[in-house]
């Protein structure tokens, strides 16, 4: 049985994967949505970048999972990439969903204009509040879905600014990158570099940056197909 460990991006917890997890289980897989420290039901827990990496590693080891697919959405691509390297032969492959790729010495905020995010973290006591509802327009989301994200947990700022630690490049591990086209046609530079590896594949989705809400069945289908063939 394939075990999917599902980690959502900034502000979100395990709840974001409810529909995707249900679809995966119906297809015969085991799905483990994971809430990272400081978010959702773990709000208030102090967290840095390595806290989130350890959250993922601990979950895999606690459940003694094998044949693991680590799925990281958006921000979560950074801790997921590090955890993938650390769980060794438990890993089947990595899936990054419109995500940032982990690069040694680089943070989530590296490689894109981040002054506004850093200012927001400073102005809000060390956390990054969810964006305003208008910022989610054009991403294929319903008003209810936007309200859920806007009402989610402010994100621990240190996890966004602290650097990743990668003893070897993520490109050496097997992986799939899912690009959500309503959020731009091209992956970010670190992800584009990752896709030069013959161990990584690219799949496009015609939806926005939060496909677990906008197209959960299609996302689950892609995840299923990533393990359906040898």
N, C-alpha and C positions, 0 to 999 in steps of 0.2 A: 504494500500500500504506500502510495506517495503521500508525504506529509507536507502540506503547504503552510508555512508560517508567514502570516500576512501582517505587514507593518505599514500603517498609514502615515501620511506626511504631517506637516505642522498643524497644530491645534486639535488633531483628531485622535480618537482612541480606537479600540477594537470594534466598537459599535459601527464604525464606518464600513466595515466589511460584511455586515449581516447578510445582505443579499448574495454577494459573491460566495461567501462561505457556504450558504445553503445550496447554491448551484453546484459547487465543487463536491459537497457531500452527496448530493443526488447522483453525481457522476461516479461515485465510488471512492472518492479520495477522503483523506482526513484533513480538515482545515483548522488552523490554530490562529485566529486573529489575536494580536498582541497589543496591549496598551503600554506605551513607554512611560517611564517615570516622569512625574510632573504633569501628566495629562489625564483628562477624563476622570475615571474613578481613582487615579493615582495623583490627582491634583494636590499641590502643596509639597510634594516630595522634591527635595533639591536634586537637580540633575545637571550634569555636564555631558559632553559628547561621549566620553568613555562609559558613563552610566548607561546610556542608551545602547551602546554596543554590548555591554555586559547583560542588560535586560534580555537581549535576543539570545546570546550564548547560553545564559542560565536557563531560559525556557526550553531550548533544544536539549540541553543536558538533563534538566529536571524530568522531562518526559521521556528521556532516552530515545529520541527520535532518530531514525535512519532514513535514507532516501528522501532527504529534505530539500524542498524548493523554498528558498528565502525570497520573499516578494517585498520590495521596498518601493513605496510611492513617494514621489517628490522629495522632500527633505530626508525621508527615511532611507533613501538610497545610500546616504553617507554611512550611517551606522550598519545598515544591512551589508554593504560591501566589506566592511571591516569584520563583521561577525562571520561572513561566509568564509573568509580566510582562516578564522580561528576554529571553526567546527570541524575542519579536516575532512576525513572520509565520510562523515555523516552527510555531506552536501551532495545533492544531485546537480543542481544548477541554481543560478541567481536569475531573478526577473526584476528589472527596474521599470517601473511604470511612470513614464514622463518624469523621471527622477534625476537628481544630481548623482554623479558617479563619485565614489570615494577615491581620492588621490592623496598620497602621502604628503603630509604637511599642509594640506589645503583644507579650509573649512567649507561649510555649506554656503557661506557668503562670498567665497572666492570666485572670481571669474564673471561676476555680473554686478551692475551698479547696486551698491548696498548701503549707501549713506542714509537713505530714508529708513531702512530697516534698523540700522544701528541707532539712529536717533529715536525711533519708536521704542526700542528696547530700553534705552537710557531714560526716556520720558515716562516709562510705565513700570518702573521699579524692577527692571531686569527681565521682563517678559515681553514677548511680541504678541500684541493683541491681534485677533482675526481682522481681516480687511473689512471695509464697509461693503454692504450688499451690492452696491453699484459696481464694485471691482470684479464681481463674479459674472457679470453680464457677458453674453456671447460664448459661454462655456457649455451650453447644452443642458443647463440645470433648471429645474423647476423653482418657483418661488419658495416652496417648502424646503427643498434641498438647500437652497442658498441660506435660508433662515437657520437650518441646522448647523451649517458650517460657521456662519457668523456668530451663533450662540455657543460655539465650542470653547474649549479651554485656551486661555492665553498660553503661548509656547515658551518654555524655559530658554532664556536668551543665550546662556552659556553653551547650549548644545549647538547653536547656530554659528558661534564665533570661534569655538575651539577647533584645532586641526585634527584631521583624520590621521591614524597611524596604520600604515599599510606596509608590512615587511616585504611584500612582493606585489606587483601591479595586479589590479582586478582583471586585467585582460588575460591573465594566465588561467583564470577560472572559467568554466563554461557558463554562458549566460544568454539572456534574451532581453532586448530593449524594446519597450512599447512606447511609441511616439504618438501623442494625442494631437492631431493636426489642427484643431481649433485653437490650440495654445501656441501655434507656430509650426512651420513646416519642417524645421531642422532641429535636431537635438543640440543641447548646449555643447560648447567646445570639448569639455572633458568626456562627455558621452560620445561625441562624434569620434574622438580619438580611440575610445574603447571599441567602437564598432569597426575599427580597422583590423582588429584581431579576428582570425579565422575561427575562434572559439565562441564568437558572439554573433547573434542574428538580430535583425530589425523587423518589427511588425508595426504597421501603422493602424491607428484607430481614428475613425472620422467622428471624433467627439472632443470634449474639452479636457481640462487638466484633472478632473475628478471623475474618472470613468467608473469607479465603484458605485457612484450614485447615478450617473447619466446613462451608462450602458453596462450594468452589472452582468447580464447574461452573456454579452459579447466578450467582456473581460474574462469571465469564468471559462468561456469556450476556448479562448486563446491559451489560458493557463492549462486547461485540460489537454489541449493539443500539443503543448510543449513537452508533455510526458507520455503522450499516446504512442509515439513512434520511438524506436530504439535510438 
